[in-house]
Each structure stands twice: as structure tokens, then as C-alpha cells.
Amino acid sequence: MLLETLNGTWKMREVDTVQWQPAEIPGSVMSSLLANGLTSDPYWRDNEYEARELFRKDYEFQREFYVGDELYSKERIELVCHGLDTIAEIHLNEKLLASTNNMHRIWRLECKSLLNHGNNIIRIVFRSPIEHIENYVAEEGKEIEFVNTGTMSGSQYIRKAHSMFGWDWGAQIPDAGIWRDIELVGFSDARISDVEIIQHHEENKVRLELVTELEIINDDKYVLEYELVAPNGNKISGDAKVSSTVTNYSLEVPSPELWWPNGLGKQPLYELTVNLVKNGCIDDAKTYTIGLRTLTISQDKDEWGSEFAFMVNGVKIFAKGANYIPEDTVYSHITRDKIKHLIDSSVRANYNCLRVWGGGYYPSDYFFDLCDRAGIIVWQDLMYACNIYDFTKDFEENIIEETKDNVRRIRHHASLGLWCGNNEIESAWVNWGGFKDHPKKLKADYIKQFEYVLPKVVEKEDRQTFYWVSSPSSGGSFDNPEDQNRGDVHYWAVWHGLKPFEDYRNYYFRFCSEFGFQSFPSIKTVNSFTEKGDRNIFSKVMESHQKNGAANGKILYYLSENFLYPNDFSDLLYVSQILQGIAIKFGVEHWRRHRDRCMGSLYWQLNDNWPVASWSSIDYYGRWKALHYMAKNFYASIAGSLKREEGSLVEAHIQNETISDNKCTVEVALKRMDFTVVDKSIYSVTVPALSAVKVMEKDYSSLIKGCEGELFVEAIITDEAGHKSYEVVFFEPYKHLELEHPNISFEVKEEEDAYTISLKSDKLACFVELDFGDSDAIFSDNYFYLTSPEGREIKLLKEDIRGEEIKNKEELANKLLVRSLRDTYE
């Protein structure tokens, strides 16, 4: 088989105009216009709305290419388009080859009859996605106002990432273009079209059942050669004669090294190569990197109902993580560095799971490769969210091919945890007025699409991965999809319902796959899209970067319940991030304390796709918000938590999400704001593997009476490896605490690859933030408390500093900015 890429420099123009502009492929209309200075930054101020109108037009991309003797001699030549976004017409040498209508599909188009032996021209015309959905609605008379998620009406009538039309965190920039690789593939005899790898785990061995599907043009004597390279370099090989288009062969792996999620073990990976051989020469080859493991969802019955837990190698784990949305609104700006930063940040925050949300796109192989190596289980939605689809025969055939393409591409990855049919559509039919009032036929079409057609495709193409009909769901068929005693739940009463953070403690969901709280991005991020006069959360520009209706008012409501009003705009942004972190911490700690009953918390959301106020813990530029630092602590494998109910009763808990028992010491002290110790106890406890235990319960009423706002409880948890974590709880809301201005000092020590920042304070300092004016950094901890005269030591790796260079410890000390909660009000 011969492959020749068509990636590289093309040219682009608006249809029916004269002037061509250079365009790099993979790329898009927006990326090309920006690169050529033909449009303004769509993220600056309110340029989004101007950018949106660009996509009422049609555009075309063109390039010349040469087909030489070797390729032209092949009996079959295909044009393979790994991603065309979306309504496209492909012309070869000015003859129409094909029309496409799905950005999620791989288009394999036989094209030899249209090729010249020598010079050729390919031209791809992309029709306006906005005009497409508007024309579809007008011609068909469709009802389109199903749900208000901030999307353009009718966006469900095109197989294009829904969120490119906007969402309640996303801009409306429905870009178009050749967004993934494009290439010519030629072959004459046979090729490997698919290899399914089925794992059979037995005592001290794994048998790999390899189902190899061939496309054969000319019958001949073919042999399939298999080689598996273990992590230690050892090889297992075998071969099979080809007698039909499907060949079954098994390799046995003795003493297998098993793949584990992050925090539970290592992630050894094996490399499988399949060669198609004719007369001693390799005609085609496929290589897969795999991890040996069993991975499914346990729904065992128990005293509360039915559990919902990832089970890896027979071990039920508590899923810790967040929801993952597209990394950019302009998909051609999604870089490997951006993806790697998000996965690395997930690992550093002790995640073991990410949910890829169904309103975006199926991630790249690179994304899954990173998750394989990192031990991140991927909950993979199919690309349907919050909509009712027009389930015609053409639509059905289209989405069957879409599903087949993506399941085949992704299924071998060790990190793939489950396939989920859609985001929130089942619960919408039950609970959302915009859905419930529609005809029964549309509801029946939902059942057909998500409970018959799609699961049948998934089951056929991936026999080993669990399929879940919707999120949230109790198992499908509209059977109480928000039941907290089975399945998964999306919980939004905190935030949308304005419930206090304590409301999380009223629920013991089996798996909470969505819950969230908004914050603003940092002042540096806000400065990137605003002018000075825009920096008020109710300005036109700030509101254009806030897509969730009354969200700014919600943030201020929760702020008023918990904090004093900040001094200025920058402090308001900072306090909003503290609020967000506290809210999510409340929920996660509660559910981790009830491990076994609840087996997962995935907060909404990890990342942003443009600079915006949102539920993310990492903003568009990769800056960690307070929530992400807090997640690093509340998702730690050995994590402590303090719980105070109304009044003066305090509990200390430890959660152990490892496969070994852990001996911990817990030091619990009641202190005044000047660090005077009023009461102190020390506890030693062995926390069993995969468990949560209550260490202590104490009523402090007699010690705090009349001075509730002047005292706090601190717990220092030291695990058997010597790692310490710190937890603090108060008897009053932050706005009623008697906090004095802390005098915070610091010293910086420099090592070869890191700095150590030693901070001290004379009084309690809450949510101490470390930052730089012109540089970004990821510290070992941030938004922490200073609770003792000994202070804290914070590490900063030199490789974790981005932006303006910091040359030495003196320069770091001069540039370091330190802020705490007490600095935000008079």
C-alpha cells in the first residue's frame, strides 16, 4: 500500500471571488483568514458576532499535486479525508468526485478514474453551515426551538460539532474546512482494512484474539504476521495463512503486565504489529499500542439500589475527574501542546477519569495515546447533546457510518472506559418542557436511535466496551433518569437552583457525572480580550464572554452568601474562583466520604474553548484556576476532609483510593487567628485500601461559645510516605470571620531545576495566591491557608514557568505576587 499526503499549503477564497490566499491544511476558513490578516481576532472584545457572519458565505480550498508512476500504477486509488467540516463538494480535475455532510466521518473515495498521470488539481467547496441549517428548517418546516443552550437554532440538522454553533460557555463560530489529514492511498493486491483486538483474561495469562479484516483485489497467497512487543522488549509472534477476507488468530501473553488507572498502578503498554505479506514482501501493516486490562461498569445490586462503578481488573474504583470539551472553538488551532497540557494537568490534579462530552468531536488518536500513558479512563460520549434529531433514513445511514468509523479507530485504547449514547437527551424528554411537548413519534425516534441503532453498531464493532444509553440515565427507556440510587446523575441545584453548597450533602448519587459552579478567568486572561473600559462584569464585552444567561448574578448571589464584597475588579475575579473551588470541594468530599455508595464525581468542566466566564478549572490559555489546585488536593489518592454540620460538631475523614492499606496520622487542632492552640488531638489510623473512614467526631461548642468567628479547626493528615495534606474548617461563613491583615513574608531558594518558596505569616491567611504579572506558572500548591508560624513550602519547577523568562531566584522574588482573602476588602 502507498500513502501520499495532501497536507500542506493549499489556497483558499470565498466562492465567486477572484483573490486566492494561502492556506495551511489541516486548517480552516477562520485559521486561513487570520493567518492572512483578513479578519480580526474573533475572541477580542465582541468580535465573535462579526466572525459568525463570515460563515454565511461559501468558501473553497484548492491545490495542485502530482501523481507519479508508483502511485498511478496501483489498481485502486482512494482519496481519504479524515475530517471535512462539513457540507462539502470535492472536485478532482474539475469533475465532481463526491459530496460530504458529516465532519465526524472518515471519507474514503475511490478516485483513480478522475486522476491524471502527472499534474492534478483538487478543489473542495464548503457550503455555509448557517445557510444549510436555515434552509433545512425552511424547506422541511421543522420545529427547532427544543432547548436553549446558547446554540444557533437548527444546529442539530447538520453532523457538525454542536458547540461550534455556541453553547452556554461557547462562542458561535461555525468554522469550515479540512480539519484533519487528507491523503491519497493506493494499492493493487490487498490491504488490511481493520484489526479488532479482543482480550481474554485467564489465570496468569491473556489471550489476544485478533480478528483481521482484509480487502482483497487480486487473489494470491497472503500471510498475516503478528508481533507483540512487551514493555520489557520481549516479543511474541506468530503467523496465519489467509484463506478469506476475515482471519482469526490468537496470541498468548504469559505473566501479563496489567494496565491500571492513575493512582492505582502503572500503565505498561504493549505494541502489536500486523503485517500483510505476499511473496516475502510486506504489502500493508498496522500497528496498535494496547494495554492489557479488563474494564467495564459494575451495576451490582446492593442495599441502596444498583451501583454504577468502573471496574478495572476486577477492582471497583472511585472515578475522579471532570468533563472535557473541545480545546478551541477554531478546531485548526487545537494543537498537540494544548491537548498535552490538559492531560498532564489532569494527572497532576490526581484525576483518573475524563468524560468527553457529546457536543463536540471525537478526540484524536493523540488524545487517547496520552490518556493510555497517563492512566486516564475516558468516558466517551457519542456526539449528540441536548437536541431532538430528524431521524430520517439518510440520517440513520450517516450516523451508522460515523459510529463505525470512530469506534473502530478508538476501541483498542486501554483508556477507553465506556461509550455513552448522548448528553442529557433522555432526561430532557422526561424533565424539560421544550422536549416533553413534542410528538410521540420523535420520542419513539429517540428510542430507536439510542437504544437500538447506535448500541447495535457499537456492540458489533466493539464487543468489550460497555455502552450506556445517555447521561444521565438509570438504564434507558425514560425510566427515571435522575434516580439517585442507580445509574449516573447530573446535579445542578447548586448553581442553577441557587441552593447552598451544603445541599450536596443531601444526595448520595451512585455516580455524579456532571455538577458545576462558574467563575471568571484570571485578570491576565480578561486583559487578553478587553480594553480597560470593558473591565466590569456587566459591560457589553464581559457579558459577551459570559454565555450563561443570569450567571454573573448567580456568582454575586453566592459571593454575598459567603464573602465580603471585593475591593476591585481583579479581586472580584479572584474571589469568584475561590467560590467555585469551595463549591466543588463540598460535593467531591461528600461523595468520597461515602465511597461504595457513590463511585464517581466528574465535575463540569475541565477546560474552555475560548476566553470566557465558565465552569472550567483551567481557562482557555491553560491557566489553572483555584478549583484545579483544590482538585489536586481533594482528588489525592490519600485525601483528608473536615466536615462541619450546623453548629459546632466537626468530623475528620480520610479517603484511600489506592490498592494498599495506609497508616496515617491525623493532627486536629482548634486555633485562634494568631495561631494560638486552644485544643489539640492526635489520631493514628490505618485506612484500608479502597475505602473511606471517619477518624474523629468532636463537639467544640464549649470551646467556641461567643467567639465563633475567631477560631478555626485545622487537620494535618500525614500518610505513611510522609506526605502531608491540610484541611481547615470554620464555624462562621468567611464574611463573618474576624480576619486581620496577615503579614506574609517569603524566601526563595534555587535548585538546579526548581525553586522553593518558603512563606510565613503572623496570622491566619486564607486562600493565599501566588502569581506573576507577565509569566504563568504551575505551583506545587496554591490558594492555600497559612495556619501556623512554621508556614508552608511551595515548589515551582522551572519547566512550569511560561511566558516571560525568570532567570534566577532574585528575579522570581521581585516578580512574585502574593494575595490572600483579607487583601480583597477593607
Secondary structure, DSSP 8 states (H G I E B T S, - for coil): -EEEE--EEEEEEETT-S--EEEEES--HHHHHHHTT-S--TTSTTTHHHHHHGGGS-EEEEEEEEE-HHHHTSSEEEEEES-EESSEEEEETTEEEEEE-BTTS-EEEE-GGG--SEEEEEEEEE--HHHHHHHHHHHHT----S--SS--TTGGGSBS-GGGEEETTEEE----EE-S-EEEEEESSEEEEEEEEEEEEETTEEEEEEEEEEEESS---EEEEEEEE-TTS-EEEEEEE--SSEEEEEEEEES--B---TTTS----EEEEEEEEETTEEEEEEEEEE-B--EEEE--EETTEE--EEEETTEE--EEEEEE--S-SSGGG--HHHHHHHHHHHHHTT--EEEE-TTS----HHHHHHHHHHT-EEEEE-S-BS------HHHHHHHHHHHHHHHHHHTT-TTEEEEE--BSHHHHHHH-HHHHTS-HHHHHHHHHIIIIIHHHHHHHH-TTSEEESSBSBSSSTTS-TT-TTSSBEE--TTTTT---GGGGGG---S-EEE-B--B---HHHHHTT--GGG-STTSHHHHHTB-STTHHHHHHHHHHHHS---SSHHHHHHHHHHHHHHHHHHHHHHHHHTBTTB-EEEEB-S--SSS-BBS-SB-TTS-B-HHHHHHHHHTSSEEEEEEE-SSSEEEEEEEE-SSS-EEEEEEEEEEETT--EEEEEEEEEEE-TTEEEEEEEEE-HHHHTT-GGGEEEEEEEE-TT--EEEEEEESS-GGGS------EEEEEEE-SSEEEEEEEESS-EEEEEEEESSEEE--SS-SEEE-STT-EEEEEEGGGEEES---SHHHHHHHEEEE-GGGG--
